[in-house]
Amino acid sequence: MRVLRKTAVSAAVAAVVLAVSAASSDASTAGGPKGFRPPADSLRALAAPINLAVGTAIIPFDLDHPDYAKIAGEQFSTVTPGNEMKWQVVEPTRGTYDWSGGDRLVEFARKHNQKVRGHTLLWHNQLPTWLTEGVNNGTISNDELRSLLRKHIFDEVTHFKGKIWQWDVANEFFTDSNPSRINPNNFWVAHLGEGIIADAFRWAHQADPHALLFYNDYNIAGEDGSNAKSDAVYAWVKEQLKQGVPIHGIGDQGHLDTQFGFPTQMKADLQRFADLGLKVAITEADVRTFVNNPTEQVPTSNLALLAHPYEFSEMLKACLAVRECLSFTVWGFGDADSWVPGFFTGEGYATIYDVNLNPKAAYTAMQEDLALAAHGAPHRPGSHHHR
């Protein structure tokens, strides 16, 4: 248990902090360019010696808030736009692009020596109204829809070419059933067939051959209990690779709930994707639990207070145990801005900072795990390398 290893953990944290501090003359080791240096005990600095990128989705897009921006810059070495690169946002009016949100995040990342995960090119949600209404009323045919998608992917990936480390190319295509399969009622599949997923990867790769291209989904690392969804995605991606589709990685979103317990198959599922020659990543980690109200977000039980950091820790350790796990991203870092209370009635407390942006036990657990991994783990492949 965590209490029994407290002395060892404290020593490991101290050792890693000293090592990072001693290497401070090397900006890349410390995690920042000249003029910016994160604290030696930050998540990103503790993860740097083991070549793991620790990231967050920027939600809300509140980089003008000094406290929010400080945490975002100091603690994380990779950032994901929560909404600013989705089609609904970048092309709200047909033919008129608005790249301002994405450009701003890319610039923030540049100033803080962070990598950027692009999110997302092909998804059934957050599509522009002009597109969905046009398809529904028949003014946009399926052939035109395909052409519009191809143009969207080429335009967006080209706009950010050379600035995106990983793209979530395709997002959430598999059913939650057992057995699982590609959802025939998915907007894109219903109109363009299952092959459109592979086409999206081909188009993205043509537009930026150096970006890592991921398939991203939830419940694909054993979170569904049956492992049915993971099995379906595994079989699908194995076949896509045989056909030469340029898929470079699998992203497990990592949305957990304390009432269901930790998915014990997570490490094995991440590893079997890696064994196919793929990179893997935890892309949207949070751990929700029942709370007293959505404003204060205090857990309703002491058990949840213990389960929350435990599940974050176990999820991070599953990534650490797989050499090809390049990054671990939390889906927003503050409870006040979490998507969970608005989607799961009575639940919240899902992130690693509370509603007042104070670090929670989950933050400390991650800090400890990263320090222990850096103190004694074998070398991991460099997360800064492309495929």
N, C-alpha and C positions, 0 to 999 in steps of 0.2 A: 504494500500500500504506500501511498505518497508520504505519509508521516514517517515511516520507517526509513525512507531514503533521503530524508531532508538534509542530513549532513553531507551526503554525497552530492546531492543536487546543488547545495550552496557552494561546495567546493568547485563543482563543474562550471557553474555560472561564473564564479570568480575567475577561474582559469581562462575561460573563453573570453570574458571581458578584458582581462589583461592581455591576452593574445591579440585581440582586435585592436586594443589601444596601442600596443607596441608596434603594430603594423600601420599605424595611422598615417605614416608618411606616404604609404601607398594608397591612393584614393580609391582604387578599385577594390582593395581588400576591405576598406572601411565601408564601402557601399555608396560612395558619392564622389562627384567631381570636385575640383578645387573650389572652395567657397561654400561647399555644402558637405556636412559630415553628420550622419545620424548617430545617436547615442550608442555607445558600445554595448549596452544591454538591451537595445531595441531588437525586435523580432528579426528584422532584416539583417542586422549586424551579426546576431547569433547564428543565423542560417547561412551566412556567407561562406564560412569555412567548409561547409558540406555541400556547397553549390546548389542549394535549394532556394528558389524564389518564393518569398512569402508575400502574398498580395491581398488586395481588397478591391471590391467593386466600389466605385465612387457614387454613393447614394446617400443623400441627395447630391445634386451637382452644386455643392456649397463651398467651393474652393476659396471664396472671398472671406469666409468665416475663419478667423485666425486660429482658433483652437482646433477646428476640424482640419484645416489645411496642415497644421503642424503635425498632427497625428498621422495624417495620410502620407505626408512626405517622410517623416522620420521612421515610422514603423514598418513600411512596406516597400519592397523592391520591385513590385509589379502592380499595375492598376488596370482595372476593367471598367469601361463605361457602363453604368447601369442601364442607361437608355439612349445615350447620345449617338450611337452608331446604328440604331435600329432604323429600318426603312421608313417607318412612320415619322421619325424625327428628321432624317436627312433629306427626304423628298416629300414634304407635306403637300405640296402642290406639284402636279405632274410637270416634269421638265425643269423644275426649279429646285436646286439643291441648297441645303443649309448645312455646311460642314463646321459651323462655328463651335458647336459643343465638342465634337471630336477633336478639332484642332486645338482647342483650349486644353483638353486633357493631355494630348500629346505634348504640348508645350510644358505643362506642369511636370510631366514625366521626364522630359529632357532636363529641366532645371534640377530635378531631384535624382537624376541618374537611375530612372526606373524603366522597366520594360512595359509594354502595353499589350494586353490581350484584347483583340477585337471581338465584339459581341453585338449582334450575330447576323449572318448573311441570309440564312434560309430558315424561317420560323413561321408558324401559322398565326402567331399573335403580333400585335403592334405593327400591323400593316397599314399603309395610308388608306384613308377612306376612299379616295378617288380610284384606287386599285380594286378594293373589295366590292365597292358598289358597281364599278364597271363590269366586273366579272358576273356579279349577281344579276344585273339587268341585261346582260348579253351584249353590251357595247364593246366589251373587251373579250375577244375570242380566246380559246385555249392557245392557239398558235401565237397570238399577240402577247398573251400572258407569258409564254416561254421566252419570247424575245425581250419583253420588259424585264424579266428576271435576269436574263443573261446580261443585259445592259446595266442593270443595277449592280450586279456583282462586279463586273468589269470596272464600272465607274468608281465604286466605293473602294475596292481593293487597290485600284490604280491611284486614287487620290491619296491613300495612306501608305503607298508602296515604300518599303524600306523603314517604316516606322512602327510596324506591328510585328510582334514576336510570334504570337499565336492567334489564329483566327478560329472562333467557333463558327465553322462554316454552316453546319446543319444542326438544328436544335430540336430535340423532343419529337421524334417521329414514331416511337414504339409505344404500343398499348401497355396498360397496366394489368392485362389479363394473364391467365396461365392456361395454355402457353401464350407467350407474348408474340407480337408480330408488328410489322410496319402497319400503322393505322390507315386502313383504306379510306377513312373519312377525313383524314388530314387534308386541309385546303389544297396543298400542293400536290399530294398524291392523287386526290380525287380528280383534279383537272389535268395533271401532266404525267401521272404514273410514277411508280417507285423509282424508275431510272433517273428522275430529276435530281435525286440526292447525289448520285455519282456525277452527274453533269455539273452540279454546283461546285463540287470539289475540283473538277477539271478546269472550270472557268476561273476559279480563284487561283489555282496553281499557275495558269497561263498569265494571269494578271500580276502575280508576285511569286516567282519561283522560289524565293528564299523564306517565305513565311511558313511556319508550321501550321498545318491544317487539321483541325480537331472535329470529331463528332462529339456532341455534348448532350447529356441526358441525365435524368434523375433516376434513382432506384436501380442503377446498373452495377452496383457493387454489393449486392446482397441485402439492400435495405428493404426489399419487398418480402423478405422471409423465404420465399420459394426459390429465389434466384432465377425465376423464369425470364425476367426482362434482361438480365445480364447474359443469360444463355442465348437469347434471341439476337442481341446486339453482337455478341461474340461470333455467332455463326454468320451473321450478315457481313461484318467487317472482314472476316476471314475470306469470304467469297469475293468481296470487293478488291481486296489486296491481290488475290489470284488473277483478277481481271485487269490489274494495273492501275486501279483508281488511286490517285494521289492523296490517300488519307495517312496522316503522319501520327495522329494521336487520338486518344479517347479521353474525354473529360467526364468524370463522375461529379455531378453537382454537389453531392454531400449534404442534402437537406435532411437532418435527422430530427427525431422527436423522442424525448426521454421516456415517454410511456411505452415505447416499443422496444427499448433496450438497444444496445449497440450491435450492428450487423457484423457478426463474427467472420463472415466470408469476405470482408472488404479487402484485406491484404491479398488473399488468394485470387480474387477476381481481378484486382489491379495487375497482379503478377501474370495472369494468363494473357491479358491484353498485351503486356510488355513482351511476353514470350513470342508474340506474333511479329516482333520487330517494331512495335509502336511505342511512342512516348505516352505517358499517362499523366493526369493532373487531377487534383481536387479543385473544382472551379467555382463553387458557390456555397462554401461550407457555412452552415449555421445549425444550431441545436435548439429547437423550440421546446417549451414546456408550459404548463398551465400557470396563469398569473392572476393576481387579484383584480387588476384592471389594466387596460391598454395604455394608460398614461404613465403610471409608476412602474409597471411591469415587474412586480416583486413576485417570485414563485410562491405558489400556494402551499408548498411542502418543503421541509428541510431535506428530504430525500432528493428532490429536484435540484436543490442547491449543490448537492454532491454529484449528481448524475451529469449535470451540465458540463463542468470542467472535465469530468472523466471521459465523456464522449468526444469532446474536442480533442483531448489528449490521445485517445485511441485512434481517432481518424487521422491525426497528424502522424502518429507512429506507423499506421498502415502505409502512408505515403513514404515515410522515411525508410521503411523496410524494403521498398521496391526501387532499385537503382534507377530505373527509367522514369520515376515520378519527378517531373521537372519543377512543379510549382504547387503551392497550397494557397488557395485564395478564399478569404472569407467574404460572404455576400453582404457587404456593408459592415462597418465595424461598430456602429452605435445603435443601441436599442430604440432610440427615439425615431430613427429613420428606417427601421426594419420593415420589410414587406409583410412579415408574419402576422401581426395583430389584425391587419386588414383582410387577411385571407383565411386564417384559422381562428374561428371564434373562441375567445377565452385563452388564447395562447400568445406567447411572446418570449421575452428574455433570451432571444435567440443568438445574439452576437457576443463579442468579447469585451465591449465597453457598455456601461449602463446608460440610462437616459441622460445623464449629466456628463457623459464622456469620461467617466472614471473607469480605469481598467478593472475587469472582474477576475474571479478565480480562474476562468478559462484562459485569460491572457497569461496569467502567471504559470499555468500548467504548460502552455505552449512554450513559454520562455524556458522553463525547466527542461522540457523534452529536447528542444533545439540545442541547449547547452550540453546536455548529456550526449546527444548524438555527435556534436562537434568534438567533444572531449575524447570519445573513444571509438567512433565509427570508422570503418574503412572508407576510402575515398569514393565519392560518388561522381558520376559523369558531370561535366560542367553544364550548368543550366543556361549559360550564356551562348552556347553553340547552337547553330541551326542544325537541321537534319543533315 
